[in-house]
Amino acid sequence: MSALCKTARLAPRLLNAAPVVSTSAQKRNLNLLEYQSKGLLQDYDVTVQKFRVATNSAEAAAIPAEFPCDEYVIKAQVLAGGRGKGHFDNGFKGGVHLTKDPAKVPDLCTSMIGNRLITKQTPAAGIPVSKVMVAEAIDITRETYFCILMDREYNGPVIVASPDGGVDIEEVAEKTPERIMKLPVDIHQGVTDEMATKVASFLGFQGDLVPQCAEQVKNLYKVFMDVDCVQLEVNPLAETPQGKVYTADAKLGFDDNASFRQKSIFDMEDTTESEPREVEAAKHNLNYVQMDGNIGCLVNGAGLAMATMDIIKLYGGEPANFLDVGGNVQEGQVKEAFRIITEDENVKAILVNVFGGIVNCATIANGIVNACKSIDLKVPLVVRLEGTNVDNAKKIIAESGLKITSATDLDDAARKAVGMLG
């Protein structure tokens, strides 16, 4: 589990609030690679390590000359955790390395680039590494924790801070809750100088480091608001022997509903580690999750999708995917949904289960007919439609001349789909 996902789950517990349950079936979580997050923070004068990125051997070879450092840290750029203890499919050990020898930087980079990194959080085959970040290594004398998140209980942003950084913050909250500060922010007023100074002092910074930390807190809040974050976690917010406050590691979570006005950020998404069909489905605003079964599912609504998969398993089948077309689906999306499902060679039958509330069943029916004709569907298809304009939808399917099996209800549909597996 990524640190961001973990923190998203523990954040309500830090705030002693109930976890927020999402009802949006089309929710996608954007995660940025480490170098992308650092670059974004730099734009807001947040103090981060200087760094370069290499994607090939030529770029790696040029880094030491153009980027001299006393010590380098070289990191494979992947979203999975456990990089330092991982290994590559070429036998190279570790996705994080330190060196004071500039001559070793290119070889360390090229040992990672183009190879697959295997950690406890990756698939068994690992994930490909296409980029490596080379950053200046910093000495850290003290680590603190800082986070801003949107919280329903407070109806806005809340700062969560602790002088105990670099450790499991959930454990800190459970064992020493007095070491956790929770500070709601008036979204109209923002983080004032007084609030920022209060946070810096609570974190244990002293002397000239207090105003420096306070400035970093204000800059981090500006990032949070300007780019529509729902969560910004810094662990650690570090103090160095040179008397500087660094955002040494940061995880940012974004509001997907704001993607239309944060296009430059959402365009940064790296899909290297994602299932290709899931990426393709997202382009058409379809919520798709690849599974290991042989019955493809096309459903509207996450709850109905879960019920459909459950009843398929009840009758001895295995779902090949979770595919929710949502409430505003159009005919073209239905066609794309069928194309994506049938690209999975393990799919031996398809079950369509649609309850038309917002969705017009006739739209689904037209989409099904057009999809079957355009992709020359070869596997059995079972369709169960109910709800808005269902009689017209059934007529469209009946008059299509296609070999489509209709079902009276979900139970009947599941029985027929499993029975068609032979």
Summary of the structure (lengths in Angstrom):
residues: 422
radius of gyration: 25.6
end to end distance: 38.5
largest distance: 80.9
contacts: 1412
relative contact order: 0.10
helix: 37%
strand: 23%
